[in-house]
Amino acid sequence: MQLLYFGWVRTRIGKGGEEIEPPDSVTDVRALIDWLQSRGGGYAEALGDLTAIRVAVNQEMAELDAGIARGDEIALFPPMTGG
């Protein structure tokens, strides 16, 4: 599974992305975020407030209950604003 981090999520975690193999119990976005938070450090800091996180699964916006699979690309980023 490929994870990509953007904005302040990237800054707090300390990297722009990584290849991971989460446990088999991680089958949706919420379980993935919970698992990442349990890694502590920057993960816990960046992902502590789920209302401030947006997610894309395979480049499609997704909700926390969206299913994920081993070959997926998951992007985590703060809400975007613009004008």
Residue frames as qw, qx, qy, qz and C-alpha x, y, z in Angstrom:
[[0.000, 0.892, 0.452, 0.000, 0.00, 0.00, 0.00],
 [0.424, 0.275, 0.001, 0.863, 1.37, 3.41, -0.97],
 [0.215, -0.827, -0.424, 0.300, 0.73, 6.31, 1.41],
 [0.356, 0.451, 0.100, 0.812, 1.16, 9.93, 0.34],
 [0.303, -0.696, -0.439, 0.480, 1.15, 12.88, 2.75],
 [0.287, 0.583, 0.242, 0.720, 0.54, 16.52, 1.81],
 [0.217, -0.809, -0.053, -0.543, 0.58, 19.94, 3.49],
 [0.289, -0.644, 0.522, -0.479, 1.04, 20.07, 7.25],
 [0.969, -0.144, 0.132, -0.153, 0.29, 16.32, 7.45],
 [0.814, 0.424, -0.217, 0.333, 3.54, 15.78, 5.53],
 [0.103, 0.706, -0.411, 0.567, 5.40, 18.22, 7.78],
 [0.626, -0.517, 0.374, -0.447, 4.22, 16.59, 11.02],
 [0.993, -0.011, 0.115, -0.016, 4.86, 13.03, 9.87],
 [0.368, -0.711, 0.482, 0.356, 8.22, 14.05, 8.45],
 [0.300, -0.128, 0.795, 0.511, 8.00, 12.51, 5.00],
 [0.417, 0.265, -0.256, -0.831, 6.03, 12.79, 1.79],
 [0.869, 0.086, -0.222, -0.434, 5.10, 9.15, 1.53],
 [0.247, -0.416, 0.868, -0.113, 5.91, 5.56, 2.27],
 [0.659, 0.035, -0.668, -0.343, 5.16, 2.01, 1.26],
 [0.399, -0.324, 0.657, -0.552, 3.47, 0.09, 4.10],
 [0.502, -0.112, -0.828, -0.223, 2.02, -3.32, 4.86],
 [0.452, -0.359, 0.356, -0.735, -0.63, -2.80, 7.53],
 [0.301, -0.031, 0.920, -0.250, -2.12, -5.74, 9.45],
 [0.065, -0.268, -0.860, -0.430, -4.88, -7.75, 7.77],
 [0.076, -0.634, -0.681, 0.358, -7.39, -6.12, 10.14],
 [0.024, 0.528, -0.053, -0.847, -6.91, -2.78, 8.34],
 [0.343, 0.373, 0.795, 0.334, -9.68, -2.90, 5.74],
 [0.127, 0.878, 0.401, 0.229, -10.97, 0.68, 5.66],
 [0.277, 0.679, -0.147, 0.664, -9.63, 4.22, 5.93],
 [0.515, -0.742, 0.139, -0.406, -10.58, 4.63, 9.60],
 [0.941, -0.297, 0.082, 0.136, -8.73, 1.44, 10.58],
 [0.707, 0.400, -0.061, 0.581, -5.70, 2.61, 8.60],
 [0.007, -0.757, 0.160, -0.634, -5.65, 5.97, 10.37],
 [0.756, -0.608, 0.112, -0.218, -6.10, 4.27, 13.77],
 [0.942, -0.033, 0.023, 0.334, -3.18, 1.98, 12.98],
 [0.481, 0.569, -0.099, 0.660, -1.02, 4.90, 11.85],
 [0.334, -0.790, 0.128, -0.498, -1.89, 6.86, 15.02],
 [0.896, -0.442, 0.054, 0.000, -0.77, 3.89, 17.11],
 [0.785, 0.305, -0.122, 0.526, 2.72, 4.31, 15.63],
 [0.465, -0.714, -0.202, 0.483, 2.98, 7.46, 17.79],
 [0.416, -0.256, 0.219, 0.844, 5.15, 10.50, 17.19],
 [0.117, 0.228, -0.287, -0.923, 4.32, 12.57, 14.13],
 [0.237, -0.266, -0.836, -0.417, 1.60, 10.15, 13.07],
 [0.242, -0.581, -0.711, 0.314, -0.35, 10.67, 16.29],
 [0.090, -0.491, -0.114, 0.859, 0.15, 14.42, 16.06],
 [0.120, 0.135, -0.517, -0.837, -0.83, 14.72, 12.39],
 [0.382, -0.224, -0.775, -0.451, -3.81, 12.36, 12.52],
 [0.084, -0.182, -0.754, 0.626, -5.20, 13.20, 15.96],
 [0.357, 0.454, 0.319, -0.751, -8.10, 15.33, 14.67],
 [0.404, 0.235, 0.816, 0.340, -9.93, 13.47, 11.93],
 [0.276, 0.851, 0.403, -0.192, -12.09, 16.50, 11.15],
 [0.012, 0.866, -0.297, -0.403, -8.91, 18.15, 9.83],
 [0.329, -0.288, 0.817, 0.377, -7.93, 15.29, 7.51],
 [0.736, 0.460, -0.063, -0.493, -9.09, 14.59, 3.97],
 [0.568, -0.217, 0.777, 0.165, -8.47, 11.26, 2.25],
 [0.652, 0.496, -0.315, -0.480, -8.21, 10.06, -1.33],
 [0.710, -0.134, 0.689, 0.055, -8.12, 6.38, -2.25],
 [0.551, 0.210, 0.635, 0.499, -6.66, 5.77, -5.69],
 [0.131, 0.004, 0.209, 0.969, -7.02, 9.49, -6.44],
 [0.338, -0.547, -0.548, -0.534, -10.73, 9.58, -5.56],
 [0.263, -0.423, 0.400, -0.769, -11.99, 11.46, -2.51],
 [0.586, -0.196, -0.786, -0.036, -13.07, 8.96, 0.15],
 [0.567, -0.654, 0.070, -0.496, -14.83, 8.86, 3.51],
 [0.254, -0.544, 0.742, -0.298, -13.48, 7.15, 6.62],
 [0.774, -0.002, 0.570, -0.277, -15.58, 4.04, 6.00],
 [0.667, 0.603, -0.333, -0.284, -14.19, 3.52, 2.48],
 [0.959, -0.132, 0.221, 0.119, -12.68, 0.10, 1.93],
 [0.148, 0.820, -0.531, -0.156, -9.00, -0.21, 1.11],
 [0.994, 0.073, 0.048, 0.068, -6.82, -3.02, -0.23],
 [0.741, -0.397, 0.235, 0.489, -3.11, -3.81, -0.31],
 [0.549, 0.228, 0.387, 0.704, -2.36, -2.33, -3.77],
 [0.045, 0.912, 0.386, 0.127, -4.16, 0.98, -3.13],
 [0.357, 0.264, -0.142, 0.885, -2.70, 4.46, -3.07],
 [0.326, -0.794, -0.500, 0.119, -3.94, 6.45, -0.05],
 [0.283, 0.435, -0.088, 0.850, -3.38, 10.21, 0.18],
 [0.392, -0.704, -0.507, 0.307, -3.83, 12.07, 3.47],
 [0.288, 0.300, 0.066, 0.907, -4.00, 15.87, 3.45],
 [0.026, 0.399, 0.481, -0.780, -5.52, 18.88, 5.22],
 [0.366, 0.761, 0.527, -0.098, -8.65, 20.55, 3.87],
 [0.425, 0.151, 0.308, 0.838, -7.88, 22.80, 0.95],
 [0.115, 0.836, 0.338, -0.418, -8.92, 26.40, 0.68],
 [0.435, 0.031, 0.431, 0.790, -8.43, 28.70, -2.20],
 [0.236, 0.729, 0.267, -0.584, -9.73, 31.49, -4.23]]
